[in-house]
C-alpha cells in the first residue's frame, strides 16, 4: 500500500524487515546479515549469487533472471538488469542496507528509490586509488549515494572522515567497528590443529589471515621467514587461500620454493567462519601488513583469540591499535616484519602484555553485542515511520552516472583486451 503526500508517493516501511545488499561470498557481509537477524529483523540478503551456509534468506539473480537467446550478450545483460530491478521492487518498502558503496547493485538500489537507505562503506569503495581503480563517474555516483543515504556506517574514524569529506552530514555518519563475537572468538587450545598440520611445538608459526592479493603483502611475509630463521627461530607460515588472485598465489608459492621453504609455507583452504578460532589458536603470531586498509576484522578476531598481532604502521589504525600496547606495528618490508616478529619471539613479557591489552580492547571497544546495540538504536530511529523517495532529479542524475560508469568500464575492458599497436 502507498500513501500520497502532496505530489510525492510515500511507501510505508515494513517494520522489522531489512534487505541487506552485498556479495554473499564475503564473510563480512554474511556475518553482518546474520547479526542483524539476531536483533529480530527479518533479513533478506540480496546478492548476485547464492552461497551455502547463510543464516538468512537470500534473493539472487538466479531466482529472477529469465534466460534469453535473443541479442546475444546484450540480451543477457538486459535480462540481468531486469532481474536486479525485480529484486529491488520485491523488497520495496523495506529498510535497505547496502554493503560497499560502488557498483551496479549500490547504484540501482539508490536509483530505484530504496528508503530508508543505510550504507556501510568497506574501504576500497571510498579510498579512491588506494585499493581499486575507479572512474570519475564511479566516484561521483558513490559520493551522491552517500550524501543521500539516511545513515552511513564506517568501520573506522579514518573512513568516517573520508565520508564526511564527500559532503555527508555529520549526523548521518556513524563509526561502527561491528566487532567480534567473543563467545566464538576466544582463546582455545591450538595443539590439535598444529598436530594435524604437522607443526611441532618448537615451530614459530605465523598466520596470514588476509586476502591472498598483492595489497596484503603476503610475499613480504614469505621473504621475512629466512630473516626470522637467521635469528634462531624455526619460522613457518600458514596462509589462508581466501580471495586469492591465481597469478599472485603462484608467485608466492614459487618464491617460497626458491627460498627452500616450500614445506614451510602452508596454504590452507578457506574455512567457515566458525572454524577460524582454531586457525588462530594454531598460530603463535598473526601478521597483517596491507599497504592500505580500513579497520581489519581479522586483526580484532586474532586479538579476541589471545594471539599477539603484527600490523602495518598505518596512521588511522592508531584509534584502536597501539604499538607496544596491544599490537606490534612495522613497515610492510620483509626486514620490518622480521624485526617485529623477533620482538615477540624474544620478549615473553611484551607478548603477555599485548595479549592482555588486546583482549581488553576487544571487550571494551569492539564487542559485537555492544556494537549491535548501538546500531539498533540508530536503525529504530530511521526505520520507524515513513520515508519519501529521493527527488526524481537526484535519481535521474544517479542513473546517468551509472550509465557513464558502465561505458567507461566497457572502454577500459576493451582497451585491455585489444593488442597493442606495433
VOGU-3710 file (C-alpha; in Angstrom, 3 decimals, decimal comma):
1> xxxxxxxxxx> 0,000/0,000/0,000  1,199/3,532/-0,721  0,114/6,857/0,713  0,167/10,127/-1,226  1,721/13,171/0,448  1,242/16,142/-1,852  2,778/15,232/-5,185  5,033/12,517/-3,744  4,271/8,861/-3,133  5,208/7,648/0,336
11> xxxxxxxxxx> 5,775/3,941/0,956  5,194/2,653/4,492  8,165/0,814/5,946  7,733/-2,899/6,665  8,561/-2,812/10,363  11,440/-5,126/11,123  12,290/-6,025/7,508  15,814/-5,285/6,264  17,176/-6,019/2,795  20,952/-6,393/3,030
21> xxxxxxxxxx> 22,648/-5,781/-0,330  26,108/-7,248/-0,737  28,337/-10,031/-2,001  27,281/-13,239/-0,250  30,773/-14,637/-0,846  32,124/-12,027/1,588  32,394/-13,474/5,079  31,833/-9,982/6,490  28,584/-9,443/4,573  27,264/-12,842/5,635
31> xxxxxxxxxx> 28,205/-12,241/9,269  26,602/-8,793/9,334  23,378/-10,051/7,755  23,252/-12,806/10,380  23,988/-10,280/13,134  21,070/-8,073/12,048  18,843/-11,133/12,156  19,796/-11,742/15,800  18,315/-8,318/16,560  14,925/-9,637/15,494
41> xxxxxxxxxx> 14,819/-8,134/11,996  13,516/-10,172/9,077  16,631/-10,121/6,891  16,966/-10,941/3,203  20,458/-10,926/1,664  20,244/-9,537/-1,884  23,235/-10,837/-3,821  24,338/-11,766/-7,328  24,850/-15,432/-6,458  23,661/-17,532/-3,540
51> xxxxxxxxxx> 26,133/-19,364/-1,303  25,707/-22,166/1,191  25,717/-21,615/4,927  23,969/-18,230/5,056  21,789/-17,848/8,137  19,132/-15,660/6,478  17,009/-15,684/3,329  18,776/-14,913/0,047  17,473/-13,244/-3,110  19,790/-13,613/-6,091
61> xxxxxxxxxx> 19,905/-13,202/-9,839  19,374/-16,927/-10,364  15,906/-16,510/-8,810  14,874/-13,738/-11,192  16,854/-13,923/-14,439  14,745/-15,185/-17,350  17,132/-16,863/-19,824  17,024/-15,495/-23,349  18,899/-16,270/-26,557  17,905/-13,028/-28,234
71> xxxxxxxxxx> 20,531/-10,332/-28,880  23,438/-12,380/-27,514  25,466/-10,708/-24,775  23,306/-7,588/-24,880  20,206/-9,681/-24,248  21,892/-11,391/-21,304  22,830/-8,018/-19,803  19,299/-6,703/-20,235  17,949/-9,847/-18,535  20,369/-9,304/-15,637
81> xxxxxxxxxx> 19,339/-5,663/-15,313  15,648/-6,589/-15,306  16,326/-9,183/-12,618  18,060/-6,644/-10,361  15,158/-4,218/-10,805  12,698/-7,024/-9,966  14,588/-7,921/-6,798  14,561/-4,344/-5,525  10,890/-3,962/-6,465  10,094/-7,106/-4,478
91> xxxxxxxxxx> 11,735/-5,587/-1,391  10,498/-2,017/-1,797  9,348/-0,594/1,482  11,959/-2,472/3,489  14,961/-0,776/5,038  17,803/-1,291/2,544  21,325/-1,793/3,884  23,961/-1,613/1,143  27,425/-3,013/1,874  30,011/-1,459/-0,488
101> xxxxxxxxxx> 29,171/1,941/-1,923  30,145/1,278/-5,543  28,847/-0,802/-8,414  25,606/-1,800/-10,101  23,776/-3,014/-7,002  24,515/0,072/-4,938  23,680/2,386/-7,827  20,395/0,709/-8,734  19,286/0,469/-5,121  19,641/4,239/-4,908
111> xxxxxxxxxx> 18,120/4,958/-8,319  15,061/2,808/-7,606  14,353/4,840/-4,504  15,167/2,395/-1,692  14,317/4,074/1,623  15,272/4,167/4,368  18,757/3,690/2,946  21,702/2,586/5,071  25,160/2,275/3,511  28,142/0,546/5,097
121> xxxxxxxxxx> 31,408/1,594/3,451  34,039/-1,142/3,291  37,248/0,766/2,498  38,110/0,122/-1,127  34,824/1,652/-2,247  35,763/5,110/-0,903  39,581/5,059/-0,690  39,773/6,003/-4,354  43,058/4,967/-5,965  44,388/3,142/-2,911
131> xxxxxxxxxx> 42,860/-0,300/-3,361  40,844/-0,429/-6,581  40,772/1,763/-9,665  37,551/3,614/-10,382  36,360/6,119/-12,979  35,254/9,645/-12,175  31,661/8,533/-12,795  32,041/5,718/-10,238  33,416/8,180/-7,706  30,710/10,766/-8,386
141> xxxxxxxxxx> 27,956/8,153/-8,021  29,442/6,897/-4,743  29,539/10,418/-3,314  25,961/11,099/-4,445  24,779/7,831/-2,887  26,453/8,589/0,450  25,178/12,175/0,615  21,619/10,946/0,141  21,713/7,941/2,480  19,804/8,052/5,764
151> xxxxxxxxxx> 22,747/6,500/7,628  26,347/5,729/6,671  28,380/3,389/8,856  32,174/3,292/8,667  34,389/0,781/10,445  36,985/3,371/11,463  37,207/7,069/12,223  39,527/7,383/9,230  36,857/6,073/6,855  34,273/8,279/8,585
161> xxxxxxxxxx> 36,446/11,333/7,888  36,670/10,347/4,226  32,868/10,004/4,079  32,401/13,443/5,688  34,833/14,943/3,153  32,310/13,976/0,450  29,801/16,396/1,988  27,864/13,826/4,031  26,150/15,350/7,047  27,874/14,681/10,379
171> xxxxxxxxxx> 24,641/13,393/11,929  24,340/10,702/9,250  27,817/9,205/9,795  28,353/6,529/12,434  31,662/4,871/13,332  30,753/1,211/13,795  33,506/-1,375/14,239  30,870/-4,154/14,086  33,181/-6,051/16,391  33,809/-9,653/17,304
181> xxxxxxxxxx> 31,536/-12,338/18,699  33,610/-13,037/21,802  31,602/-16,161/22,573  33,009/-17,719/19,383  36,355/-15,923/19,058  38,208/-16,594/22,303  41,437/-18,258/23,412  41,297/-22,024/22,822  43,783/-24,895/22,557  45,580/-24,903/19,212
191> xxxxxxxxxx> 47,570/-28,114/19,735  45,134/-30,465/17,915  45,271/-28,495/14,667  49,041/-27,990/14,952  49,464/-31,750/15,152  47,130/-32,273/12,213  49,187/-29,808/10,139  52,480/-31,406/11,141  53,649/-28,408/13,180  55,985/-29,095/16,078
201> xxxxxxxxxx> 55,930/-27,340/19,476  59,239/-25,685/18,542  57,902/-24,104/15,367  57,246/-20,368/15,420  54,004/-20,362/13,442  52,961/-17,182/11,657  49,456/-16,774/10,239  48,407/-14,542/7,342  44,579/-14,398/7,512  44,045/-11,717/4,837
211> xxxxxxxxxx> 43,190/-11,997/1,141  45,912/-13,622/-0,943  46,395/-10,493/-3,055  49,330/-8,088/-3,598  47,687/-5,377/-1,458  48,233/-7,542/1,632  51,975/-8,118/1,034  51,915/-11,849/1,722  55,028/-12,164/-0,461  56,923/-9,979/2,005
221> xxxxxxxxxx> 55,879/-12,229/4,885  57,397/-15,119/2,919  60,556/-13,063/2,366  60,721/-12,429/6,116  60,863/-16,130/7,004  64,621/-16,609/6,247  65,392/-13,430/8,228  63,458/-14,747/11,221  65,179/-18,112/10,910  68,552/-16,384/10,848
231> xxxxxxxxxx> 67,662/-15,059/14,308  67,346/-18,653/15,567  63,601/-19,256/15,232  62,110/-22,032/13,109  59,501/-19,850/11,447  56,707/-21,391/9,400  53,775/-19,657/7,715  50,095/-20,519/7,412  48,327/-18,685/4,582  44,547/-18,684/4,171
241> xxxxxxxxxx> 43,834/-19,257/0,477  40,937/-16,804/0,538  40,013/-14,344/-2,194  43,221/-15,289/-3,998  44,445/-13,891/-7,287  45,740/-17,022/-9,059  48,835/-15,329/-10,509  49,751/-13,873/-7,119  49,218/-17,202/-5,370  51,580/-18,827/-7,875
251> xxxxxxxxxx> 54,136/-16,038/-7,322  54,058/-16,505/-3,541  54,419/-20,288/-3,735  57,153/-20,045/-6,364  59,147/-17,663/-4,181  58,718/-19,963/-1,187  60,223/-22,759/-3,280  63,137/-20,575/-4,381  63,897/-19,820/-0,724  63,834/-23,510/0,152
261> xxxxxxxxxx> 60,629/-23,038/2,167  58,141/-24,959/0,061  57,302/-27,217/3,008  57,157/-24,318/5,456  54,594/-22,139/3,683  51,327/-23,995/4,197  48,309/-22,989/2,137  45,043/-23,579/3,999  41,741/-23,760/2,120  39,113/-21,205/3,093
271> xxxxxxxxxx> 37,308/-22,217/6,278  33,805/-21,428/7,511  33,849/-18,528/9,923  33,065/-20,782/12,871  36,302/-22,718/12,238  38,561/-19,663/12,219  39,186/-19,628/16,014  41,071/-22,926/15,743  43,203/-21,481/12,925  44,134/-18,515/15,091
281> xxxxxxxxxx> 44,777/-20,869/18,009  47,246/-22,935/15,961  49,427/-19,882/15,310  51,937/-18,096/17,515  51,834/-14,719/15,767  49,229/-13,244/13,404  50,685/-10,984/10,694  48,523/-8,478/8,785  50,539/-5,986/6,736  48,427/-4,406/3,968
291> xxxxxxxxxx> 49,580/-1,255/2,221  46,106/0,263/2,655  43,187/-0,766/4,824  40,034/0,201/6,649  39,811/-1,466/10,060  40,576/-5,179/9,734  38,137/-7,569/11,375  40,737/-10,351/11,167  43,045/-8,418/13,494  40,239/-7,930/16,010
301> xxxxxxxxxx> 39,436/-11,646/15,773  43,078/-12,559/16,398  43,164/-10,224/19,398  39,975/-11,806/20,769  41,602/-15,232/20,378  44,542/-14,124/22,520  47,120/-14,013/19,747  49,884/-11,376/19,516  49,481/-9,494/16,271  51,821/-7,646/13,918
311> xxxxxxxxxx> 50,183/-4,948/11,787  51,237/-2,249/9,354  52,047/1,126/10,883  49,058/2,890/9,306  48,146/6,159/10,967  44,414/5,500/11,053  44,955/2,162/12,803  46,028/4,070/15,892  42,480/4,713/17,048  42,433/1,026/18,083
321> xxxxxxxxxx> 45,878/-0,490/17,549  48,769/0,918/19,603  52,368/-0,228/19,108  53,736/-1,977/22,181  50,344/-1,827/23,906  48,013/-4,228/22,106  49,873/-4,882/18,804  53,319/-4,564/17,276  53,492/-2,246/14,257  56,001/-2,431/11,430
331> xxxxxxxxxx> 56,659/-1,463/7,841  55,490/-3,731/5,033  59,059/-4,765/4,204  60,474/-8,207/4,947  63,007/-6,709/7,342  60,327/-4,747/9,171  58,160/-7,837/9,543  61,113/-9,943/10,735  62,078/-7,368/13,364  58,504/-7,180/14,694
341> xxxxxxxxxx> 58,152/-10,958/14,917  61,592/-11,147/16,526  60,469/-8,778/19,287  57,610/-11,090/20,147  59,728/-14,241/19,946  62,350/-12,903/22,367  60,242/-10,858/24,790  57,629/-13,041/26,518  56,697/-10,232/28,916  55,870/-7,999/25,966
351> xxxxxxxxxx> 53,799/-10,754/24,363  51,822/-11,330/27,564  51,092/-7,610/27,925  49,962/-7,322/24,303  47,577/-10,261/24,653  46,104/-8,954/27,911  45,574/-5,473/26,498  44,235/-6,828/23,203  41,547/-8,826/24,983  40,621/-5,712/26,925
361> xxxxxxxxxx> 40,450/-3,598/23,736  38,029/-6,022/22,092  35,856/-6,278/25,211  35,623/-2,508/25,671  35,532/-1,201/22,104  34,889/-3,981/19,590  32,415/-6,416/21,120  29,776/-7,452/18,600  26,862/-7,382/21,046  27,647/-3,850/22,183
371> xxxxxxxxxx> 28,125/-2,616/18,625  24,840/-4,176/17,508  23,017/-2,452/20,356  24,405/0,904/19,158  23,406/0,145/15,566  19,926/-0,940/16,584  19,298/2,408/18,283  20,018/4,208/15,007  18,015/1,729/12,937  14,957/2,194/15,123
381> xxxxxxxxxx> 15,231/5,962/14,610  15,260/5,766/10,824  13,104/2,667/10,218  10,089/3,865/12,206  7,560/5,911/10,228  7,573/6,701/6,519  10,340/7,678/4,102  9,905/9,514/0,835  11,963/8,500/-2,148  14,839/10,688/-3,195
391> xxxxxxxxxx> 13,854/13,560/-5,517  13,437/12,415/-9,103  16,158/14,802/-10,335  18,699/13,244/-7,963  17,798/9,737/-9,082  17,998/10,731/-12,762  21,487/12,125/-12,116  22,446/8,864/-10,406  21,130/6,915/-13,419  23,227/8,981/-15,837
401> xxxxxxxxxx> 26,329/8,479/-13,688  25,702/4,724/-13,552  25,420/4,584/-17,364  28,627/6,609/-17,751  30,436/4,379/-15,277  29,343/1,298/-17,222  30,508/2,846/-20,509  33,870/3,802/-19,020  34,280/0,262/-17,680  33,448/-1,165/-21,106
411> xxxxxxxxxx> 36,049/1,087/-22,750  38,718/0,075/-20,209  37,930/-3,600/-20,724  38,085/-3,170/-24,498  41,464/-1,433/-24,304  42,850/-4,193/-22,081  41,642/-6,871/-24,483  42,982/-5,121/-27,587  46,552/-5,989/-28,661  48,973/-3,091/-28,536
421> xx> 49,789/-1,477/-31,810  53,300/-2,278/-33,059
//
